[in-house]
Amino acid sequence: MRRSEQEITSKAAIEAIIQEAEFCRLGLLDGAQPYIVPLNFGYCDNVLYFHSALEGKKIDLIQRSPKVCFELDVKTKIIEAEKACSWSLAYQSVIGFGKAYLVDDLDEKRKAFAIIMSHYSEKDFQISDKAINGTAIIKVEIDEMTGKQSGSET
């Protein structure tokens, strides 16, 4: 990281950003072209979980190459200044890399759904087998991630 004073090194602080984030941007390889998509997610034990339709571009790309990148950010705020080049952004963010897999096991999919839903609600949802079988679960095992913060609002 070029600006080491902005780096967040504490795993607990990085995980706090992940828990606060409302969505995660998942970057996939599409041949020579990158493809990025914002998704609802859940996080547990160094793994990100996403739900998806059973078919589509994300699924096709993951099946071709499991390498992914992800980004989450919180506490974003534009910091205005008199000069255009002095404007800035306050934020906290996490960027990471990992490998994505499609989960087939019904019990593991049920667990992933619970993790995703617990990110957004404290309710205990009962999800039918039909709903689980009709939805893809993407599991991203994180290889590395870094945190960064900037601005007086962080």
N, C-alpha and C positions, 0 to 999 in steps of 0.2 A: 504494500500500500504506500503510495507516494507521500501522503500526509499522515505520518504515524500518530500525530497528536489527535487525529480524528478517529483512529481505530478503536473499536470496542473489542477487548480481548477476553472479557469474562464470559464464559459459556452461559452462566445464569442470566447475564444482561442480554445476550443474543437471544436466548430462549424467551425472555420477557418481551422482546420486540416481536418475535414470532407469535406469541400468545395474544398480543395486542392487535396485530394486523387483521384486517377484515378480509383480505384476499391475497393470493399469491400469484405472481406472474411466473408461468412455466415456459422456459425456452427449450425448443426442440430443434433437431437438425432436419432440414428438408433439402437434402442434397447439398448444394453450395449456398442455399438460401436459409437464413435463420427464420424460425417461426415462433412467435410468443403469444401466449394466451393467458388472460387473468382467470383465476379459478377460485371457488370456495375450497377450503382445505381443512385438514386436521393435522396435528403434529404430536408425536409421542415417540420417545426413545430414539431420537436421531432419524426418524422416518417421517416423511410427509405423505399424506393420503389425499387423493382427489377422487371425485366421482365423475362419471362421464356417460354419454350414450355408448352403446356397445359398438357402434361403428362411427367413423368420421376421421377427419384429418389427424387429430391427436393420436388416435389409436393406431392408424396406419404408420405414422412417423415413429411411435414408440416401438412398434414391431420391427421396423427397419433398423433403428439404432436406439439403444437404451440410454445413451448419454444425454443428460439434461443439465440445464442451469435454471436457477430460480432466484426470484427477488421479491422481497417484502419491504414495505416502508410504513412508518408511522410518524406522527407529530410533524407533518409537513406544513410549512408556512412560508410564503413569499416574504422576503425581507427587502423592502423598498429602499432606494437611495436616490440622491440627487442626480448622479451620473448613471447612464444606462449600464455601463460595464461594472458598476458597483452593486447592482442588484444581486441578491443571493437567495438561497433556500435553506431554511432550517429543516432538519429531518433526522431520523434514525432509520437505518436500513440494514438488511441482511442480504447478502448475495452468497449463493452456494452452488455446488456441483454434486451430481450424483448419478445414479442409474435408476431408470424407471422400469417397472415390471407390471404386467397385468395380473391381478390376483384372481385365481380361479376357485380356490377353496371356499366353500360356503361359510364356514365358521370364521375364517380370516376376513372375508368380506363383511360379515356381520360386525366383527370387532372394528374394522376400519370405518364403517358407517357410524358406529357409536363414537369413535374418536372425532370424526368430522363434525357430527352433530353437537358433541360436547364443546367444540370450539365456539359455537354460536348460541347454545342454550343449555340451561341446567336441567331441562326436562329429560325424562327417561323415555325415549321413543321405542316403540315396538315396530320393527320393520318386517314385513312379510317376506317369505321365501320368494314369492313371485316378484316383488319389487327388487330384491337383492339380485335375483337371476336376470332381471331385465336391465341391470345397470352394471357398467364396468367400474372397477376400482383400480386406480393407478397408485402404485406404491413406489415412492422414491426413497431409496436408501442413500442417505447423505454421506458423501466422501469427505467433503470439506465445506466450511462456511465461514464467512467473516462478517463482522459488524462495523458500521461506520456511523458517525454522527457529526452534524455541523450546525452552526447557528446558535444564537443565544436562547432560542425557544426550546431547545432539546432538554 
